[in-house]
Amino acid sequence: MDSAAETTGGYRPWSEVTPDAARRLLIAAVEAFAERGYHATTTRDIAGRAGMSPAALYIHYKTKEELLHRISRIGHDKALDILETAAAGPGSAADRLGAAVRSFVLWHAAHHTTARVVQYELEALAPEHRSEIVALRRQSDAVVRRILTDGVKAGEFQVPDVPGTTLAVLSLCIDVARWFSAAGRRTPEEVGELYAGLVLRMVGAVAEPAPK
């Protein structure tokens, strides 16, 4: 699926990137990295997909790694925002955990091309950029851990190992980007609902239906 068309969930990828030429290059890089992998992709590949010359790419991005860093930073900021919004929402810990998983999975399914690059090309980043992204991942981890801890304290969840369960929940959600296909029989919304129920049962809570 072309990442430029991944608009489900109310988010148009890279709309925050300007000017238009820089956005086109970013979209082309996402598609190339997802298809070929970061290391097998050249700047010529990216420029060609964007309908531009390799020289034009360097006007906006000094290196291929700078492109990857920009993609990764925007994607991780979005992922963290999704989790924080759900965590700050109304209701019980179960309500908030269900909302967090539902929206997090929805984004990873609806934007699976983008999410594959964001989540699985971390090791290709330069050390300083990798450290920055790891810090964002830790913030996401902390949000889910806080919801789980709230649920345990309130007697809603039966979770003897909160850190381990946090890792399991996030890993389960993120992996959706690896296998999801728009040609499959489930929509992103249906996968989000399915996973919310799975996670709530995992922590010993009763799944609540999504609000209509």
N, C-alpha and C positions, 0 to 999 in steps of 0.2 A: 504493500500500500504506500502510495506517495505521501510523504510526511506533510506536504503542503495541503493535502486534503483532509488531514486528521483534525477535524474541528469539533468532534463530539465532546460534550462535556463543557461547552461554553468557552473553550480556550482555542484561539487560533495561534498555532505555534509560531514563535519568533515575531509576533506583532510588535514586541517591544524593541526590536532591532531596526535601526535606521542608519543610513538611507536605504532605499529599496535595493540597491545593488548589494549592499552588505547583507541584507536579509536573504536575497536570492542565493548568495554564496553559502550562507549558513544552511539553508535548506538543502542545497546541493551536497554539502559536506555530510549532513545527517544521512542522506540517502546513500551516498558512497560508502561512508563508514559502516552503516548497517548492512550493506550488501557485500562489501569486500573486506571489511575490517580496516582499522586505522592504519596499520603498518603497510598494507597492500595498496592503499589509496595514495595517489600522487596529487600534487596541487594542480597538475594539468587535468586530471580526471575531474576534480571539483570544478575548475573553471569551465571545462567543456560542458558539464551538466547544467551550469548556470548560463550557458550561452555567451561566455566571456572569454577573454584571453588570459593566459596565466599571469601576464603583467598586470592586468586589471585587479587580480586577486590581491596582489601585494599592496595595492593602494589602501585596502581596508584591513588586511591582516598580514602581519609581518611573517608569520610562519604557519604551517599546518597545525602545529601544537596550539597556537593561539586560538585557532578556530575551535579545536576540540575543547579547550578550556572555556571558551565563551558558551559553547553548547552545554557543557557539563554544569557550569555555574547557573545558567538560567534554568536548566532542568531541575537541579537540586533545590534551587530557591522555590520553584513551583511546588515540588514534592513536599517540602517543609511547610509551605503555606497551607497546602491541603490538609496536612495532619494537624497543624496548629489551629486552623479554623474549626475542624471537627472537635478537637479537644476543648476548645473554648465554648462549644455549643451547649444548649440546654439539656436537661435530663440526667439520668443516672449514668454511672460509669459504663454500663452495658449499652446504653443509648449512644454514648460518645464513642465507644470502641467500635460499635457497629457502623456508625457514620464515618469514622476514620478509615476503616477497612473498605467500606463501600466506595467512598470517593477516591481513595488511593488506588484501588484496583481499577476503577473506572478509568482513571487517567492513564494508567499503564496499559490498559487494553486499547482505549481509544487512540492513544498516541504511541502505539507499540514500536514504530520505527524509531521515533525520537527516544523513547525510553530505553530501547536496547543499547543505543549509543551512550546515553547518560549513565546507565547502570553498569555496563559491562566493558567500558573502555578506560576505566579508572587508571589502570597500570601504565597506560600510554602517556599520561600527563607528566610534565616536569615535576620534580620533587616539591617545589614550593606550591605549585598549583594542586598537586595531589593532596598535600597537607590541608589546604584550604577546603577542598571538597570533602575530605575525611571529617573535618570539623563540622560541616553541614550534616553529614550522615549521623554523626554523634548527636546532633540536636534533634534529628528525626527520631533516633533511638530513644532519646530522653522523653520526647512527647508521648510515645507509645508506652514507655515504662511508667510514666506518671499516671496514665489512664488505668493501667493494670494495677498499680499500687493503690489507687483510689478504690478500685473495685474490690480488692482484697480486704482493705480496711473496712469497707462498708458491708462486707460479707456477701457481695454479689458474685465474686469469682473464687474458684478453688485453684490457686496457682502457687505451688510450693517453690517454684524457681522463676521469679519475675524476669531477671536478665535473660535467661535462656528462652523463656516464652516470648519475650520481646523480639529476640533474634529470629525465632521461628515464624512469628507473625509477619515481620517485615520481609523475610526471605520468601515466604509464601506469596505475598502480594507482588513483590518485585518480579518474581519468576513468570508472572503472567505475560510480561513484555516479550519473553523468549519464545513462547508457544502460540500466543494469540494470533489468529488470522481473521481478517474481515470476511473471508469466504466461509468461515466456520458457522456452526448452527446457533451459536449463542452471541447475543449482542454484548457490547461492553457493559451495559447496565445490568444485564442478566448475570454476567460473570461477577460483577460487583456485589450483587445481591447474594449469589451463591457463596462467595467467599466470606461475606459478613456473617452468614449463618454458620459456616464452618468454624470460623474463629471464635464466635460466641460459644459454640458447643465445646471447642477446645479448652476454653477457660472455665467451663462449667456453668455458663449463663444460658438463659433461654433466648433464642433469637426473636427479635421483634421485627414485624414487617416494616419495610421502608415507607416513609410518609408519601402519600400520593400528591 
